[in-house]
Amino acid sequence: MLEQLIETNTSNLSTTEFRSKVASLEEHMLASDDPNIVKGNSDMFPLTHSFSEGVYIREMSMKKGGVVIGKIHNISHTWFLMKGIIIVATDQGVEEFVAPTYVNAIAGAKRVIRAIEDAVFINVHPNPNNITNTDELENILTCKNYEEYEKINNK
């Protein structure tokens, strides 16, 4: 399933087709017992949270072969690949990224990420109210599905 998505030129898929494939893949992964599949903070994929004035930084270490399906972000943000090589599939296409690099991610995007090498991936989000509760921040910054995103963002 994952290989089919990554090997597909996702930019040739309609938005609806891409979303359907990712939702199906996500369901499959969440039901899996595969230790390489991230379902939140874990020993294999530890998360580190840092805060600066008006900024929330979320760092994730990924082991080679690991896969993450990101949440839908409500706000554009920047992510950095500090170490390693990853492949990222979005409705805009499939790209390989080699550290060090960064990307300005648009709001509403959902990413499927596979680590080709051990990797360190950092998201930098605006945090104008200096909230330090990561559950609260996640609820503000992300949506669980496209329907929620469209409702919140009046799309």
Secondary structure, 3 states (H helix, E strand, C coil): CHHHHHHCCHHHCCHHHHHHHHHHHHHHHHHCCCCCECCCCCCCCCEEEEEECCEEEEEEEECCCCEEECCEECCCEEEEEEECEEEEEECCEEEEEECCEEEEECCCCCCEEEECCCEEEEEEEECCCCCCCHHHHHHHHEECCHHHHHHHCCC
